[in-house]
Amino acid sequence: MVFDYIDGASGDEATARRNRTGFDGFLLRPEILVDLSSRSISTTLFGEQLAMPVIVGPTGLNGAYWAHGDLALARAAKAHKIPFVMSTAATVGLSAMAAHAGPLRWFQLYMLNDRGLAKAFLERVAASGFDVLQLTVDTAVSARRNRDIRNGFTLPFRWTTRNIWDTMCHPRWALQMLRTGSPSLALFEEVMGPTPRGSTIAEVMQQQISCSMTWRDILWLREQWGGKLVLKGVSSSQHVLEAKAAGVDGVVVSNHGGRQLDGSASTIEQLPRIVQAVAGQMTVLIDGGFRSGSDIAKALALGADAVQLGRPTLYGLAAAGEAGVSHALKILGEELQCALALSGAKSIADMRGRVVQE
Ligand SMILES: Cc1cc2nc3c(=O)[nH]c(=O)nc-3n(C[C@H](O)[C@H](O)[C@H](O)COP(=O)(O)O)c2cc1C
């Protein structure tokens, strides 16, 4: 059930599959006889130096995949000198995270129904040293995720025959959860009070997250938040033009890893039009289906500034905790270095344009 929660997507999971196959529409160009003795994959985002153009994106319920999973992800990101984005659906509170996260700490917000609470929440987020805020805008309603419904994956955990059998088949995970206790949406509870029992995780979030958010609220948020503001879940050039007008600093081209509107396009397919609409005036991040250094290189070549990861680091986390996340990041970093070098690029900026559409 935990694997299905991470790996699964909404509906028929067509968009999640398309996020992967979309990369096949773009080809890297091998370059030869280039002097590569001096090269680097480091980059600057929002004035901060990153060892590579990769961000550990926001994911909820990380403590259910590995004990204290949020902290393991944050520590691995810190070791690799890349940002970690803490989710509103974190299983630890702000102070615990502040003690473990590196200086590149970003925060992801699900807009709360109560804007007064949202404002107070943001003040605490800023006071904990988070300087970039990603507002997720593609979750006005939660999509139906069939695997979670079938598995009865609920919060707090509800024992069914199926779950008991599943748990018995995964003793290492079961022992971890026994030791640390069933994970809860600790950050959410810090702000909102205890979550209602027995509903699916999607339903729990749905009860608290605003479904009435419009562009007017983005203007409101722009006034409340003094740091960099990024919209996560942008998928068209029209969205980008509106975001620009609202004073937003960046966008994440995202379809929530295919977990929301099933049947929509892959993010990599949409990237070229969005980069064109941004016209260099905002930071462009992208996520969805990135599983190798070559995938990341294609996004950079198409004009993205950096790539966010969802499942790749979660697979590492669920397999081996912080060491697993670090291993996943190491593989991706090495593959990215290789992809850039063999494309003849000496830097991230130099990679731009080194791709052809099939
Ligand atoms: C298990 C899981 C939990 C997620 N939780 C959140 C979340 O709390 N907030 C959010 O904005 N996005 C969340 N996402 C979406 C990711 O941030 C990201 O958009 C998506 O996973 C990218 O696709 P990828 O998994 O193929 O890399 C979650 C994704 C997964 C797989």
The ligand as a Tripos MOL2 file, in Angstrom:
@<TRIPOS>MOLECULE
LIG
   31    33     1     0     0
SMALL
NO_CHARGES

@<TRIPOS>ATOM
      1 C1          3.7810   10.3760   -2.7180 C.3       1 LIG1
      2 C2          3.6740   11.7590   -3.2750 C.ar      1 LIG1
      3 C3          3.2560   12.7910   -2.4530 C.ar      1 LIG1
      4 C4          3.1520   14.0980   -2.9570 C.ar      1 LIG1
      5 N1          2.7950   15.1060   -2.1160 N.ar      1 LIG1
      6 C5          2.7780   16.3920   -2.5840 C.ar      1 LIG1
      7 C6          2.5270   17.4670   -1.7030 C.ar      1 LIG1
      8 O1          2.3460   17.2920   -0.5050 O.2       1 LIG1
      9 N2          2.5010   18.7280   -2.2420 N.ar      1 LIG1
     10 C7          2.7210   18.9690   -3.5740 C.ar      1 LIG1
     11 O2          2.6800   20.1100   -4.0130 O.2       1 LIG1
     12 N3          3.0030   17.9590   -4.4160 N.ar      1 LIG1
     13 C8          3.0360   16.6830   -3.9530 C.ar      1 LIG1
     14 N4          3.3440   15.6630   -4.8090 N.ar      1 LIG1
     15 C9          3.6740   15.9670   -6.2120 C.3       1 LIG1
     16 C10         5.1860   16.1770   -6.3900 C.3       1 LIG1
     17 O3          5.6250   17.3550   -5.7660 O.3       1 LIG1
     18 C11         5.5510   16.2850   -7.8760 C.3       1 LIG1
     19 O4          4.7460   17.2560   -8.4930 O.3       1 LIG1
     20 C12         5.4470   14.9670   -8.6410 C.3       1 LIG1
     21 O5          5.6970   13.8600   -7.8080 O.3       1 LIG1
     22 C13         6.4580   14.9910   -9.7760 C.3       1 LIG1
     23 O6          6.4100   13.8360  -10.5240 O.3       1 LIG1
     24 P1          7.4270   12.6010  -10.3280 P.3       1 LIG1
     25 O7          6.9720   11.9060   -9.0890 O.co2     1 LIG1
     26 O8          7.2060   11.7910  -11.5430 O.co2     1 LIG1
     27 O9          8.8240   13.1500  -10.1800 O.co2     1 LIG1
     28 C14         3.4500   14.3470   -4.3210 C.ar      1 LIG1
     29 C15         3.8730   13.2980   -5.1350 C.ar      1 LIG1
     30 C16         3.9990   12.0270   -4.6320 C.ar      1 LIG1
     31 C17         4.4780   10.9290   -5.5390 C.3       1 LIG1
@<TRIPOS>BOND
     1     1     2 1
     2     2     3 ar
     3     2    30 ar
     4     3     4 ar
     5     4     5 ar
     6     4    28 ar
     7     5     6 ar
     8     6     7 ar
     9     6    13 1
    10     7     8 2
    11     7     9 ar
    12     9    10 ar
    13    10    11 2
    14    10    12 ar
    15    12    13 ar
    16    13    14 ar
    17    14    15 1
    18    14    28 ar
    19    15    16 1
    20    16    17 1
    21    16    18 1
    22    18    19 1
    23    18    20 1
    24    20    21 1
    25    20    22 1
    26    22    23 1
    27    23    24 1
    28    24    25 2
    29    24    26 1
    30    24    27 1
    31    28    29 ar
    32    29    30 ar
    33    30    31 1
@<TRIPOS>SUBSTRUCTURE
     1 LIG1         1 GROUP 0 **** ****
